[in-house]
Amino acid sequence: MCLSQGLLTWTLILAALTAPASSLPPVIGTDGGFVNLSGSLSLPASRQVTWSFNGDQIVIQFADGAPIYGPLYRGGRCELYPDTTLRLNNLTMADQGVYTMTVQDLDPLSPPQEQQIELRVYRHLTTPTLSSNDSRPVSGSEVNLHCDDDNQTVTSYTFYRNQQDVCSQTHVNCTGPYLIFQPIMEGDAGSYTCTIQNPISNSSSSNAVDLTVSVRVSAVKIQNNTNSILWVGRDSVSLNCSALGTDVQFSWNLNGEKLPSNPRYSLQQNDSLLIIHPVDRSDDGSFTCNASNWLNTNTSESLKLNLGLPVSEVKIQSNTSSSVILWAGNDSVSLSCSADGSALHFSWNLNGVPLPSDSRYQYNQDNSTIIISPLDKKDNGTFTCTATNVLNSETSSDLKLNLYWHPDGDIQCSANGTGQTVNLFCSWPGGLPPANINLTFQSHNQTGQDQVMHSVTLSTITSNDELFCHGAQGGQEKNCTLPLQKPDAEGFTNHSSIPVKIGEKATMTVTLSGSAVGVNSRVLSPKILPATFAWYHYKPEASEVSGGNIVSTELSSTLTLNSVTANENGTYECRATNLFGTTSFFFILDVTEEPVSKGLGAGEIAGIVLGVLAGLAIIGIIIFFILKSKKKKAKAQNFGINSAENPIGIPEYAVINKKNGGMAETSLTNNPQDDKDDVKYAVIKFQNQEQTKPPNSEPEVEYSTVKNASRK
């Protein structure tokens, strides 16, 4: 009996091991509690029911017999109900697994039925512990977080960063109790927690783990709060250092050395901000910022402050050496001014006075260079250059050009005198170095510089004498001669007639000229002695002309008569006087009336007719007197009136030319053959008395010449 029962039991066990597992959902149990495991197999009336777990028999029941419990399940550990439900009491975690129920139909004997049921035993969850495999993670490395559940049965793990689910990120892998960063980045820094959960417990959250992701220092930069000029001693500046990285510490260098301790330097904001108040000349250099953390150190590019430095070391230079001779009017020069300092403005002085505006002065953009082209003798002196900015001004030392220049104009020959003494001069002044002058007069030679004077008596000078001057300076030579004679106007014709109508303007001019006289003449165009001028009008006596209508220089004089009248007709004399005498120049002003050119009216025509008739009557009377005159002349000749005993002059009357309607006309000559239309007016001749002549006039002066009426 027992043997048969044992075989049956092993048969059932083998069948159970080979039977397919149940597809029913697992049964949930609580540690320390109980659970009912119920199958769904058909139950024959005559049956054998067996429950087993991991190969160990829990209970077996034959037909209507009482359940037989295995050794581990006795004492109330389990209970089999008539409907084959198995109750497990005092569950432990060891009870967790797959349970198998086998039902064997004993009448008739057939293959057993088998069903498997999974039991999951859960404890109430305790707080998990979250930890990291790297206490100082570095950006770019792989970091793991572990949610330790202390071997509790957990159905789900959830990870949070700053209370936000973190597992959705692409570089994060959440696998069971592990959170893996592949790799971790700076943005992953934060406070992490994990939460666990099972079917019998609410979720339980771990402690918080703060991750600080260390990042290497990079991109270190310095920024200046201003690009303007910072004037030393007056302005301030802020330098801000920035960098990428974590836990960055900042420090400053100046010209590669640690920034010295100075009350002008103020460090703020973890030393990333440097305030300099005020800036100083010692800040003229390269500032750099060092950014560092426990991983590395990085240094910024250098920054140089735009310091406004005061003016110093002002110097002036020429593009030529001091030994080079510069000639005014020919050469040019370039002067340059240099100085230390910021935002400099340059200005130039000559002999302590600012250079005037002059097209010869050409400046560059900042006035530091001036080109003088060409040089002028006005540029002789000391040049200085002044450099200026908002802080101060400073002036260079003096620079003097080695400047020479030629005398102004040509060499001058001149003479003046007092009484019987005549002073002769040769002058060519104004040059540097002074011109060498040689004066030659008669047999006398005299030398000097700039000007030479030689005095002689007036009585020793002849009309053929001349003064000769020679000058030499700077490679140039000049000559001049001065004839020592009374005034002359070469080509001037005395007593030339000047026809002018009443109301018009008449101009008479005398211009002195010189001629190379004597055997000692050495130039073609000699100098002329200056003269004084006086004008006279003969009416018929000479009366001096004065007033604003005379314009005279040392070498010329002009008399202008505006709106000429009949009273201004006649002879004019211009007397030119110098050291050696006076020369007179004569003009004859021929004033005529303006002919009528207007159209005539009826009354005017009648008047003309009456005038013609009256004229004819007068002509008849004139003819009568002429005939009578001829008779008297014949008688006079018979009586010897023209003899020495009769001093009375006989007038010569005008001859009437009938070609012009019987009107008398003037003549330019005394010869009737020169113009048959002309009549010579009477000229009174006295046999025993000389004619009155103008002063200083030449012999046989013709005082009155009457112009032909047809010449207008």
C-alpha positions as CSV (number, residue, x, y, z in Angstrom):
1,M,0.0,0.0,0.0
2,C,2.7,2.4,1.0
3,L,4.8,1.5,-2.0
4,S,2.0,2.1,-4.3
5,Q,1.3,5.4,-2.8
6,G,5.0,6.4,-3.1
7,L,5.0,5.6,-6.8
8,L,1.9,7.5,-7.4
9,T,3.4,10.5,-5.6
10,W,6.6,10.5,-7.7
11,T,4.4,10.1,-10.8
12,L,2.5,13.2,-9.9
13,I,5.7,15.1,-9.2
14,L,7.2,14.2,-12.5
15,A,4.0,15.1,-14.2
16,A,4.0,18.4,-12.4
17,L,7.6,19.2,-13.5
18,T,6.8,18.5,-17.1
19,A,3.4,20.2,-17.1
20,P,3.2,23.7,-18.6
21,A,3.3,26.6,-16.2
22,S,0.0,28.5,-15.5
23,S,-0.5,31.6,-17.4
24,L,-2.6,33.2,-14.5
25,P,-1.3,36.4,-13.0
26,P,0.9,36.0,-10.0
27,V,-0.6,35.9,-6.5
28,I,0.6,38.7,-4.3
29,G,1.5,38.0,-0.7
30,T,2.8,40.1,2.2
31,D,5.7,39.0,4.3
32,G,4.2,37.7,7.6
33,G,0.7,37.4,6.2
34,F,-1.2,34.7,4.5
35,V,-2.3,33.9,1.0
36,N,-4.8,31.6,-0.7
37,L,-3.6,29.7,-3.8
38,S,-6.6,28.5,-5.8
39,G,-6.5,26.4,-8.9
40,S,-8.9,26.2,-11.8
41,L,-8.6,22.4,-12.6
42,S,-11.6,20.2,-12.9
43,L,-12.1,18.1,-9.8
44,P,-13.3,14.4,-10.3
45,A,-15.1,12.7,-7.4
46,S,-12.3,10.2,-6.9
47,R,-9.2,12.3,-6.9
48,Q,-5.8,12.8,-5.4
49,V,-4.6,16.4,-4.9
50,T,-1.0,17.4,-4.4
51,W,0.6,20.9,-3.8
52,S,4.4,21.2,-4.2
53,F,7.0,24.1,-4.1
54,N,10.4,23.9,-5.5
55,G,10.2,20.1,-5.6
56,D,9.1,19.8,-2.0
57,Q,5.7,18.4,-1.3
58,I,3.5,20.7,0.7
59,V,0.4,18.6,1.1
60,I,-1.3,15.5,-0.4
61,Q,-4.8,14.4,0.0
62,F,-6.1,10.9,-1.3
63,A,-9.8,10.6,-2.1
64,D,-11.8,11.5,0.9
65,G,-8.9,11.2,3.2
66,A,-7.4,13.9,5.4
67,P,-4.6,16.1,4.0
68,I,-1.1,15.0,4.7
69,Y,1.3,18.0,5.1
70,G,4.9,17.9,4.5
71,P,7.4,18.4,7.4
72,L,8.0,22.2,6.6
73,Y,4.3,23.0,6.5
74,R,2.9,21.3,9.6
75,G,1.8,23.1,12.7
76,G,-0.6,25.4,11.0
77,R,1.9,26.5,8.4
78,C,-0.6,25.7,5.7
79,E,-4.1,24.4,5.2
80,L,-5.7,22.6,2.3
81,Y,-9.4,23.3,1.7
82,P,-11.9,20.9,0.2
83,D,-12.0,22.9,-3.1
84,T,-8.2,22.3,-3.4
85,T,-7.4,25.9,-2.3
86,L,-4.1,26.0,-0.4
87,R,-3.7,28.6,2.4
88,L,-0.2,29.6,3.3
89,N,0.3,31.3,6.7
90,N,3.2,33.3,8.1
91,L,4.6,34.1,4.7
92,T,8.3,34.7,4.3
93,M,10.3,36.0,1.5
94,A,11.4,32.3,1.0
95,D,7.9,31.4,0.1
96,Q,8.1,33.4,-3.0
97,G,8.2,31.3,-6.2
98,V,6.1,28.9,-8.4
99,Y,3.6,26.6,-6.7
100,T,2.3,23.5,-8.5
101,M,-1.1,21.8,-8.0
102,T,-1.7,18.3,-9.4
103,V,-5.1,16.6,-9.6
104,Q,-5.2,12.8,-10.4
105,D,-8.5,11.1,-11.3
106,L,-8.4,7.7,-9.6
107,D,-11.5,6.2,-11.2
108,P,-10.5,5.4,-13.8
109,L,-6.9,6.0,-13.5
110,S,-5.9,8.7,-16.0
111,P,-3.0,11.2,-16.5
112,P,-2.9,13.9,-13.9
113,Q,-3.9,17.5,-14.4
114,E,-1.4,20.1,-13.3
115,Q,-1.5,23.9,-12.7
116,Q,1.3,26.3,-11.6
117,I,0.7,29.5,-9.6
118,E,3.3,32.1,-9.0
119,L,3.5,33.6,-5.6
120,R,5.2,36.8,-5.0
121,V,5.9,37.9,-1.5
122,Y,6.5,41.5,-0.8
123,R,7.7,43.3,2.2
124,H,6.6,46.9,3.0
125,L,9.4,49.1,1.5
126,T,11.9,51.0,3.5
127,T,13.8,54.1,2.3
128,P,16.3,53.3,-0.3
129,T,19.8,54.8,-0.4
130,L,21.1,56.8,-3.5
131,S,24.8,57.0,-4.1
132,S,27.3,58.0,-6.9
133,N,30.3,56.2,-8.1
134,D,32.2,59.6,-8.4
135,S,32.1,62.1,-5.7
136,R,33.6,64.9,-8.1
137,P,32.3,64.1,-11.5
138,V,34.0,65.9,-14.4
139,S,32.1,67.0,-17.5
140,G,32.6,64.4,-20.2
141,S,33.1,61.4,-17.9
142,E,30.7,58.4,-17.3
143,V,29.0,58.6,-13.9
144,N,26.6,56.0,-12.3
145,L,24.0,56.6,-9.6
146,H,22.8,53.5,-7.7
147,C,19.4,53.3,-5.9
148,D,20.1,50.7,-3.1
149,D,16.8,49.0,-2.0
150,D,18.5,46.8,0.6
151,N,17.4,43.6,-1.2
152,Q,13.7,44.6,-1.1
153,T,11.4,43.4,-3.8
154,V,10.9,46.5,-5.9
155,T,8.8,46.6,-9.0
156,S,9.9,50.1,-10.3
157,Y,12.7,52.6,-9.9
158,T,12.3,56.3,-10.8
159,F,15.1,58.9,-10.7
160,Y,14.6,62.6,-10.3
161,R,16.9,65.7,-10.6
162,N,15.5,68.8,-8.9
163,Q,12.2,66.9,-8.6
164,Q,12.0,66.4,-12.4
165,D,12.2,63.0,-14.1
166,V,15.6,62.7,-15.5
167,C,15.5,59.4,-17.4
168,S,14.0,60.9,-20.5
169,Q,17.3,62.6,-21.5
170,T,19.1,61.1,-24.5
171,H,22.5,60.8,-22.7
172,V,21.0,59.2,-19.6
173,N,20.3,55.4,-19.3
174,C,18.0,54.2,-16.5
175,T,18.4,50.5,-15.8
176,G,16.7,49.0,-12.7
177,P,18.4,50.6,-9.7
178,Y,21.1,52.4,-11.8
179,L,21.2,55.8,-13.5
180,I,24.0,56.0,-16.0
181,F,25.3,59.3,-17.6
182,Q,26.9,58.6,-20.9
183,P,28.7,61.1,-20.4
184,I,27.8,63.5,-17.7
185,M,27.6,67.2,-18.7
186,E,27.7,70.5,-16.8
187,G,24.0,70.8,-17.2
188,D,23.5,67.6,-15.2
189,A,24.5,69.2,-12.0
190,G,21.7,69.3,-9.4
191,S,20.0,67.4,-6.6
192,Y,19.2,63.8,-7.4
193,T,16.7,61.3,-5.6
194,C,15.4,57.9,-6.5
195,T,11.9,56.4,-5.7
196,I,11.1,52.7,-5.4
197,Q,7.7,51.0,-5.5
198,N,6.0,47.5,-5.2
199,P,2.4,46.3,-5.2
200,I,1.9,46.4,-1.4
201,S,3.6,49.7,-0.6
202,N,3.4,53.3,-1.5
203,S,6.5,54.8,-3.3
204,S,9.5,55.5,-1.1
205,S,12.1,58.2,-1.9
206,S,15.7,58.1,-1.2
207,N,18.0,60.6,0.2
208,A,19.1,63.5,-2.0
209,V,22.5,63.4,-3.7
210,D,23.9,66.7,-4.9
211,L,26.0,66.4,-8.0
212,T,28.4,69.2,-8.8
213,V,29.8,68.6,-12.3
214,S,33.3,70.0,-12.6
215,V,34.1,71.8,-15.9
216,R,37.5,72.6,-17.1
217,V,38.3,76.3,-17.4
218,S,38.1,77.8,-20.9
219,A,37.2,80.9,-22.8
220,V,38.9,83.4,-20.4
221,K,38.2,87.0,-21.5
222,I,38.8,90.5,-20.2
223,Q,36.4,93.3,-21.0
224,N,37.0,97.0,-20.5
225,N,34.1,99.2,-19.6
226,T,35.3,102.0,-21.9
227,N,37.2,102.4,-25.1
228,S,37.8,106.1,-24.5
229,I,41.2,107.6,-23.6
230,L,41.8,107.2,-19.8
231,W,43.7,110.3,-18.7
232,V,46.4,109.6,-16.1
233,G,45.5,110.9,-12.7
234,R,42.0,111.7,-13.6
235,D,40.0,108.8,-15.0
236,S,39.0,105.4,-13.7
237,V,38.4,102.0,-15.4
238,S,36.7,98.6,-14.6
239,L,38.2,95.4,-16.0
240,N,35.9,92.3,-15.9
241,C,37.3,88.8,-16.3
242,S,34.9,86.0,-17.4
243,A,35.5,82.3,-18.0
244,L,33.7,79.0,-18.7
245,G,34.2,76.4,-16.0
246,T,33.2,75.5,-12.4
247,D,34.6,76.7,-9.1
248,V,36.7,79.3,-11.0
249,Q,39.1,81.5,-9.1
250,F,40.5,84.6,-10.7
251,S,43.9,86.5,-10.4
252,W,45.5,89.4,-12.3
253,N,48.9,90.0,-13.8
254,L,50.4,93.2,-15.2
255,N,53.2,92.8,-17.7
256,G,53.5,89.1,-16.7
257,E,53.9,89.8,-13.0
258,K,51.4,89.4,-10.2
259,L,49.3,92.6,-9.8
260,P,51.1,94.5,-7.0
261,S,49.3,95.6,-3.9
262,N,48.1,99.2,-4.5
263,P,45.3,101.2,-3.0
264,R,44.3,102.2,-6.5
265,Y,43.4,98.6,-7.3
266,S,40.1,97.2,-6.0
267,L,39.2,93.5,-6.5
268,Q,35.5,92.5,-6.3
269,Q,33.1,89.7,-7.3
270,N,35.5,86.8,-6.4
271,D,38.3,88.9,-7.8
272,S,36.9,88.7,-11.3
273,L,36.3,92.5,-11.3
274,L,39.3,94.9,-11.2
275,I,38.6,98.6,-10.6
276,I,41.5,101.0,-11.1
277,H,40.9,104.5,-9.6
278,P,42.5,106.6,-10.9
279,V,44.7,105.2,-13.7
280,D,48.4,106.0,-13.5
281,R,51.4,106.0,-15.8
282,S,52.5,102.8,-14.2
283,D,49.3,101.1,-15.6
284,D,50.8,101.5,-19.1
285,G,51.3,97.8,-19.9
286,S,49.5,94.5,-20.6
287,F,46.9,93.2,-18.2
288,T,46.0,89.5,-18.1
289,C,43.5,87.5,-16.1
290,N,44.2,83.9,-14.8
291,A,41.1,81.7,-14.3
292,S,41.6,78.3,-12.5
293,N,39.9,75.5,-10.7
294,W,41.1,72.1,-9.4
295,L,41.2,70.8,-13.0
296,N,43.2,73.4,-14.9
297,T,44.3,77.1,-15.3
298,N,43.7,79.2,-18.3
299,T,44.9,82.8,-19.1
300,S,43.2,85.5,-21.1
301,E,44.7,87.5,-23.9
302,S,46.4,90.7,-22.8
303,L,44.6,94.0,-22.6
304,K,46.3,97.3,-22.9
305,L,44.6,100.4,-21.5
306,N,44.2,103.4,-23.7
307,L,46.0,105.6,-21.3
308,G,46.1,109.3,-21.9
309,L,49.7,110.0,-20.9
310,P,51.0,113.6,-20.3
311,V,53.2,115.2,-22.9
312,S,57.0,114.6,-22.6
313,E,60.2,114.3,-24.6
314,V,59.2,116.9,-27.3
315,K,61.8,117.0,-30.0
316,I,62.1,118.8,-33.3
317,Q,64.2,117.6,-36.3
318,S,65.0,118.8,-39.8
319,N,65.4,116.6,-42.9
320,T,68.7,118.4,-43.5
321,S,71.8,118.6,-41.3
322,S,72.7,121.9,-39.6
323,S,75.7,122.3,-41.9
324,V,73.7,122.3,-45.1
325,I,73.1,125.8,-46.5
326,L,69.5,126.5,-47.5
327,W,68.8,129.3,-49.9
328,A,65.6,131.3,-49.6
329,G,63.5,131.3,-52.7
330,N,65.1,128.1,-54.0
331,D,65.3,125.4,-51.3
332,S,62.7,123.6,-49.2
333,V,62.8,121.9,-45.8
334,S,60.8,119.5,-43.8
335,L,60.6,119.9,-40.0
336,S,59.2,117.0,-37.8
337,C,58.0,117.2,-34.2
338,S,57.8,114.1,-32.0
339,A,56.7,113.6,-28.4
340,D,55.7,111.0,-25.9
341,G,52.1,111.3,-24.7
342,S,48.5,110.6,-25.9
343,A,46.1,112.5,-28.2
344,L,48.8,115.0,-29.0
345,H,48.2,118.2,-30.9
346,F,51.2,120.0,-32.4
347,S,51.7,123.7,-33.0
348,W,54.7,125.7,-34.4
349,N,56.3,128.9,-33.4
350,L,59.0,131.0,-35.1
351,N,60.9,133.4,-32.8
352,G,58.3,132.7,-30.2
353,V,55.3,133.8,-32.4
354,P,52.9,131.3,-33.9
355,L,53.5,130.7,-37.6
356,P,51.2,132.8,-39.7
357,S,48.9,131.4,-42.4
358,D,51.0,131.0,-45.5
359,S,50.6,128.8,-48.6
360,R,54.3,128.0,-48.3
361,Y,53.6,126.1,-45.1
362,Q,52.2,122.6,-45.7
363,Y,51.2,120.5,-42.6
364,N,50.4,116.8,-42.3
365,Q,47.2,115.6,-40.6
366,D,48.2,116.1,-37.0
367,N,50.5,119.1,-37.6
368,S,53.5,117.1,-36.4
369,T,55.3,117.7,-39.7
370,I,55.6,121.0,-41.7
371,I,57.1,121.4,-45.1
372,I,58.3,124.9,-46.0
373,S,58.5,125.3,-49.8
374,P,60.1,127.4,-50.8
375,L,62.0,128.9,-47.9
376,D,61.9,132.7,-47.4
377,K,64.1,135.0,-45.4
378,K,61.2,135.4,-43.1
379,D,61.9,131.9,-42.0
380,N,65.2,132.9,-40.5
381,G,65.1,132.5,-36.7
382,T,64.4,129.8,-34.1
383,F,61.7,127.3,-34.7
384,T,60.0,125.5,-31.8
385,C,57.3,122.9,-31.6
386,T,54.7,122.6,-28.8
387,A,52.9,119.3,-28.1
388,T,49.6,119.6,-26.2
389,N,46.9,117.4,-24.8
390,V,44.3,117.8,-22.1
391,L,46.9,117.2,-19.3
392,N,49.7,119.5,-20.2
393,S,51.9,121.1,-22.9
394,E,55.6,121.0,-23.5
395,T,57.8,122.8,-26.0
396,S,60.8,121.5,-27.8
397,S,64.3,123.1,-27.8
398,D,65.1,125.6,-30.5
399,L,66.0,124.7,-34.1
400,K,67.6,127.3,-36.3
401,L,68.0,126.7,-40.1
402,N,71.2,127.5,-41.8
403,L,69.4,129.9,-44.1
404,Y,70.9,132.3,-46.6
405,W,69.2,134.6,-49.1
406,H,70.0,136.9,-51.9
407,P,69.5,140.7,-51.7
408,D,66.2,142.0,-52.8
409,G,66.0,143.2,-56.4
410,D,69.0,144.4,-58.3
411,I,72.0,146.4,-57.3
412,Q,71.2,150.1,-57.1
413,C,73.3,153.0,-58.4
414,S,72.3,156.4,-56.9
415,A,73.5,159.9,-56.1
416,N,72.4,162.7,-53.8
417,G,74.1,165.9,-52.8
418,T,74.1,168.9,-50.6
419,G,75.6,172.1,-51.9
420,Q,78.7,171.3,-53.9
421,T,79.1,167.8,-52.5
422,V,77.7,164.8,-54.4
423,N,77.4,161.4,-52.6
424,L,77.7,158.4,-54.9
425,F,76.2,155.1,-53.7
426,C,76.4,151.5,-54.7
427,S,73.8,149.5,-52.7
428,W,72.7,145.9,-52.8
429,P,71.5,145.3,-49.2
430,G,69.3,142.6,-47.6
431,G,71.3,139.5,-48.4
432,L,72.8,137.0,-46.0
433,P,75.7,136.8,-46.1
434,P,76.1,140.5,-47.1
435,A,76.9,141.2,-50.7
436,N,80.4,142.3,-51.7
437,I,80.1,145.7,-53.4
438,N,82.6,147.5,-55.7
439,L,82.1,151.2,-56.6
440,T,84.0,152.6,-59.6
441,F,83.9,156.3,-60.5
442,Q,86.5,158.0,-62.8
443,S,89.7,156.5,-61.5
444,H,88.4,155.7,-58.0
445,N,87.6,152.1,-56.8
446,Q,86.1,151.3,-53.4
447,T,84.8,148.1,-51.9
448,G,82.5,147.1,-49.0
449,Q,79.5,145.1,-48.1
450,D,75.8,145.9,-48.7
451,Q,76.5,149.6,-49.5
452,V,79.5,151.7,-50.5
453,M,79.5,155.5,-50.6
454,H,81.9,157.8,-52.3
455,S,81.7,161.7,-52.1
456,V,83.0,164.0,-54.8
457,T,82.6,167.7,-55.5
458,L,80.1,168.8,-58.1
459,S,82.7,170.7,-60.1
460,T,84.8,167.6,-60.8
461,I,81.9,165.8,-62.6
462,T,81.6,166.1,-66.4
463,S,78.7,165.3,-68.6
464,N,80.4,162.1,-69.7
465,D,80.9,160.7,-66.2
466,E,79.0,157.7,-64.9
467,L,78.9,155.7,-61.7
468,F,79.6,151.9,-62.1
469,C,78.6,149.4,-59.4
470,H,79.3,145.7,-59.2
471,G,77.9,143.3,-56.6
472,A,78.6,139.6,-55.9
473,Q,76.7,137.4,-53.4
474,G,75.9,133.7,-53.2
475,G,77.1,132.9,-56.7
476,Q,75.1,135.9,-58.2
477,E,76.6,139.0,-59.8
478,K,74.8,142.2,-60.5
479,N,76.0,145.4,-62.3
480,C,74.5,148.9,-62.8
481,T,75.6,152.3,-64.2
482,L,74.3,155.7,-63.4
483,P,75.1,158.6,-65.9
484,L,75.7,161.8,-64.0
485,Q,73.9,164.3,-66.2
486,K,70.9,166.5,-66.1
487,P,67.4,165.0,-66.9
488,D,66.7,163.7,-70.3
489,A,63.7,162.1,-72.0
490,E,65.0,160.2,-75.0
491,G,62.8,160.5,-78.1
492,F,60.8,163.4,-76.6
493,T,59.8,166.1,-79.2
494,N,59.5,169.6,-77.9
495,H,56.6,171.8,-79.0
496,S,54.6,168.8,-80.2
497,S,51.0,169.8,-80.8
498,I,48.3,168.2,-78.8
499,P,44.9,168.7,-80.5
500,V,41.9,168.6,-78.2
501,K,38.3,169.7,-78.3
502,I,36.6,171.8,-75.7
503,G,35.2,169.6,-73.0
504,E,37.6,166.7,-73.6
505,K,40.5,165.6,-71.4
506,A,44.1,166.4,-72.3
507,T,47.1,164.5,-70.8
508,M,50.8,165.6,-71.0
509,T,53.5,163.2,-69.7
510,V,57.2,163.5,-69.3
511,T,59.1,160.2,-68.6
512,L,62.8,160.4,-68.0
513,S,65.2,158.0,-69.6
514,G,68.8,157.3,-69.4
515,S,71.5,156.5,-71.9
516,A,74.8,154.8,-71.5
517,V,77.1,157.7,-72.1
518,G,80.8,158.0,-72.3
519,V,83.5,155.4,-73.0
520,N,83.1,153.7,-69.5
521,S,79.5,152.6,-70.2
522,R,79.2,148.9,-69.1
523,V,75.5,148.1,-69.3
524,L,72.8,148.8,-71.9
525,S,70.1,150.0,-69.5
526,P,71.7,152.4,-66.9
527,K,69.9,153.8,-63.9
528,I,68.4,157.3,-63.9
529,L,68.9,160.0,-61.4
530,P,65.7,161.0,-59.7
531,A,64.3,164.4,-60.5
532,T,61.7,166.9,-59.2
533,F,59.1,168.3,-61.6
534,A,57.3,171.7,-62.0
535,W,54.7,172.7,-64.7
536,Y,54.0,176.1,-66.2
537,H,51.4,177.5,-68.6
538,Y,52.2,180.5,-70.8
539,K,49.3,183.1,-71.1
540,P,51.6,184.4,-72.6
541,E,53.7,184.9,-69.4
542,A,54.6,181.7,-67.5
543,S,52.4,180.8,-64.6
544,E,53.0,177.7,-62.5
545,V,50.3,175.0,-62.6
546,S,49.5,173.2,-59.4
547,G,46.8,171.1,-57.8
548,G,45.6,167.5,-57.9
549,N,45.8,167.3,-61.7
550,I,49.6,166.7,-61.5
551,V,51.0,163.3,-60.6
552,S,54.7,163.0,-60.3
553,T,57.3,160.4,-59.3
554,E,61.1,160.6,-59.2
555,L,61.2,159.7,-62.9
556,S,58.0,160.9,-64.5
557,S,55.3,163.5,-64.2
558,T,51.8,163.8,-65.8
559,L,49.6,166.9,-66.1
560,T,45.9,166.0,-66.7
561,L,43.4,168.7,-67.8
562,N,39.8,167.4,-67.4
563,S,37.1,169.0,-69.5
564,V,39.4,171.4,-71.4
565,T,38.3,175.1,-71.9
566,A,39.4,177.6,-74.4
567,N,41.4,179.4,-71.7
568,E,43.7,176.4,-71.4
569,N,44.9,176.7,-74.9
570,G,48.6,177.4,-75.4
571,T,52.1,176.3,-74.4
572,Y,52.9,174.2,-71.4
573,E,56.4,173.6,-69.9
574,C,57.5,170.8,-67.6
575,R,60.8,171.5,-65.8
576,A,62.7,168.4,-64.6
577,T,65.6,169.2,-62.1
578,N,68.2,166.9,-60.6
579,L,71.7,167.4,-59.1
580,F,73.2,168.3,-62.4
581,G,70.7,170.8,-63.8
582,T,67.3,171.4,-65.2
583,T,65.7,170.4,-68.5
584,S,62.5,171.8,-69.9
585,F,60.0,169.9,-72.0
586,F,57.4,171.9,-74.0
587,F,53.9,170.9,-75.2
588,I,51.4,173.0,-77.3
589,L,47.8,172.4,-76.5
590,D,45.6,173.1,-79.5
591,V,42.0,173.6,-78.2
592,T,39.2,173.7,-80.9
593,E,35.4,174.0,-80.7
594,E,33.1,171.0,-81.1
595,P,31.3,171.2,-84.6
596,V,27.5,171.1,-84.7
597,S,26.3,167.7,-85.6
598,K,22.6,167.9,-84.7
599,G,19.7,168.1,-87.2
600,L,18.6,171.7,-87.9
601,G,15.1,173.1,-87.3
602,A,13.3,175.7,-89.5
603,G,14.3,178.5,-87.1
604,E,17.9,177.4,-87.1
605,I,18.0,177.2,-90.9
606,A,16.6,180.8,-91.1
607,G,19.2,182.0,-88.7
608,I,21.9,180.3,-90.8
609,V,20.7,182.0,-94.0
610,L,20.7,185.4,-92.3
611,G,24.2,184.6,-91.0
612,V,25.5,183.7,-94.4
613,L,24.1,187.0,-95.8
614,A,25.7,188.9,-93.0
615,G,29.0,187.0,-93.6
616,L,28.9,187.9,-97.3
617,A,28.6,191.6,-96.3
618,I,31.5,191.3,-93.9
619,I,33.6,189.6,-96.6
620,G,32.9,192.5,-98.9
621,I,34.1,194.9,-96.3
622,I,37.2,192.8,-95.7
623,I,38.0,192.8,-99.4
624,F,37.6,196.5,-99.4
625,F,40.1,197.0,-96.6
626,I,42.6,194.5,-98.1
627,L,42.7,196.5,-101.3
628,K,43.0,199.6,-99.4
629,S,45.7,198.1,-97.3
630,K,47.7,197.1,-100.4
631,K,47.6,200.7,-101.6
632,K,48.8,201.9,-98.2
633,K,51.6,199.3,-98.2
634,A,52.7,200.5,-101.5
635,K,52.8,204.0,-100.2
636,A,54.6,202.9,-97.1
637,Q,57.3,201.3,-99.1
638,N,57.6,204.4,-101.0
639,F,58.0,206.3,-97.7
640,G,60.6,203.8,-96.2
641,I,58.4,202.7,-93.3
642,N,60.4,199.4,-92.9
643,S,63.7,201.3,-92.6
644,A,65.7,201.4,-89.5
645,E,64.4,204.9,-88.8
646,N,60.8,203.5,-88.5
647,P,60.6,201.0,-85.6
648,I,56.9,200.3,-86.0
649,G,56.1,196.7,-87.1
650,I,54.0,196.2,-90.1
651,P,51.2,193.6,-89.5
652,E,50.8,190.8,-92.1
653,Y,47.1,190.1,-92.6
654,A,45.5,186.8,-93.3
655,V,45.0,185.7,-96.8
656,I,41.5,184.5,-97.5
657,N,41.0,181.2,-99.3
658,K,37.8,181.2,-101.2
659,K,37.8,177.4,-101.6
660,N,36.2,177.2,-98.1
661,G,33.5,179.8,-98.7
662,G,35.6,182.7,-97.7
663,M,36.2,181.4,-94.1
664,A,39.7,181.8,-92.6
665,E,41.5,178.6,-91.6
666,T,44.5,177.9,-89.3
667,S,47.7,176.4,-90.5
668,L,50.3,174.1,-88.8
669,T,53.2,175.7,-90.7
670,N,54.4,179.1,-91.8
671,N,54.6,178.0,-95.4
672,P,51.4,178.7,-97.4
673,Q,52.5,176.0,-99.9
674,D,52.1,173.3,-97.2
675,D,48.3,173.7,-97.2
676,K,46.5,175.8,-99.8
677,D,43.4,175.8,-97.6
678,D,45.3,177.4,-94.7
679,V,45.7,181.1,-93.8
680,K,48.5,182.3,-91.6
681,Y,47.3,184.6,-88.9
682,A,49.2,187.8,-88.4
683,V,52.4,187.6,-86.5
684,I,53.7,190.8,-85.2
685,K,57.4,191.3,-86.0
686,F,59.5,194.0,-84.5
687,Q,62.6,194.9,-86.3
688,N,64.3,196.6,-83.3
689,Q,63.0,194.4,-80.5
690,E,63.6,190.7,-79.6
691,Q,60.7,188.4,-79.2
692,T,59.7,187.3,-75.6
693,K,60.8,183.7,-74.9
694,P,59.7,181.3,-72.2
695,P,62.3,180.7,-69.5
696,N,64.8,178.0,-70.4
697,S,63.4,177.7,-73.9
698,E,65.5,176.9,-76.9
699,P,66.2,179.5,-79.6
700,E,63.6,180.1,-82.3
701,V,60.7,178.8,-80.2
702,E,57.4,178.9,-82.0
703,Y,54.9,180.0,-79.4
704,S,51.6,179.8,-81.3
705,T,50.8,177.4,-84.0
706,V,47.2,177.4,-85.2
707,K,45.8,174.1,-86.4
708,N,43.8,173.6,-89.6
709,A,40.1,173.7,-89.0
710,S,39.6,170.7,-91.1
711,R,41.8,168.5,-88.8
712,K,39.6,167.3,-86.0
